[in-house]
């Protein structure tokens, strides 16, 4: 029993040494807290996707049939999402031509490109275009199914979904922007 | 027995807590901040804080300024901060002291922050390699950004965030990292040439040294003879440290290491050495001529082989003398013996070095010297004054 006590004491003293040696390296601690909000991705001329930055100018793109217009961010430091994102789409669009003037869907896609330049869709949603005048569409959302990883770029893809039609998409008009607002699912 | 163990552990735990409290050093005063506004993921935010570093016990001048930043989310389990979520750099506005709120001697030091391991922090007092940097931790430093006593510092951070950051509450903590001094002082003896020659007891030696160290605390010299002899610091002038010593009368002959040491506040010691050569041996005198028991007439050729293995013969110190032997007694330098008997003593006569032969020579004129037996003596010194006699 005395042996056990002696061993216990020795181990404890060693632990003290370790604790003490680590603690003397730091001094002067200052702390604060802050909040982070989700970003907004704005489409811009040149197929750019700006992060939290409203474009000064606008551009209009034509989409025929099943073609796409893809807006991409600059390359970012590779990282992962620690949460499952939800994309809230905003789009300014119209039909130019449609067989029998029927309404057509646009597919709105939020995705990312990894370090190997492979594209991955996070989620998508359909937007029904009914008019031949520009309309501002909002509150279209979708939710991812997993936490994206190895992200180098984000993209907003607007894709036609018809056999014989033509759309036009505008990046901004007045205070309305074709954009994606992120939130946590 | 269980109770005994419990009590023992409790005492040890308390000792640990007390010890860690006692071991804390370096204190920042008047800390203010950290100020940062809420921001959107993907944007760049700024943060700032300030502090004073007063001249109080435990605060050391020229202390490395290394800031460790930790960013964590309020829910590190589900939404942890990862590498590449943030990119941080910044600068420090330093103010040596203020007068009526006005900063005197301001300067700005820029620094980068790294979250990649291994990270080697190189500083004038040492270096440290950090092999494991957790996610969300950054080390920021610049070797020029030392903490000087009585300094006020304003720290500004630029924090670039990734758009993929979880929207929520985060914590930012700044700790000041203390770097252990691992570099000993650099000592250079600048007058080693002065020790190419020999010295003897009671000579005064002076050692000149340059000492480079941020936190110099002590310096001294030592001669490692049979017993160590301290060579004390004398003074400093124009960046050179002077150490002087009158060699003790009993310093033995030999070659001894002479070292100058310098110690910093961390206890690290640096040194430089040279060799102190002590010569206490007199020249060796070998009589070539006159030959013992020989008979000479009017001229006695004098020839001496005088050598000194160490410091060398003082050529002006080689003399010889011829003294009449009266009743088996040598005639003294007074020329009078047994009270009133006049005898012959030549007095000390110099012998000159013959460069060709290498001997010390002279021609003694014995014309006025009466016939009889005479005693021949010689003496010589080395350049240190060690005297030998024949």
Interface residues (C-beta under 8 A of the other chain):
Chain A: X1 X5 X8 X9 X12 X13 X15 X16 X19 X20 X23 X24 X25 X26 X27 X28 X29 X30 X31 X32 X33 X34 X35 X36 X37 X38 X39 X40 X41 X51 X52 X73 X76 X77 X78 X79 X80 X81 X82 X83 X85 X148 X151 X154 X182 X183 X184
Chain B: X1 X4 X5 X8 X9 X12 X13 X15 X16 X19 X20 X23 X24 X25 X26 X27 X28 X31 X33 X34 X35 X36 X37 X38 X39 X40 X41 X42 X43 X45 X47 X49 X51 X68 X73 X78 X79 X80 X81 X82 X83 X84 X85 X87 X161 X162 X163 X164 X165 X166 X167 X168 X169 X170 X171 X172 X173 X174 X175 X176 X177 X178
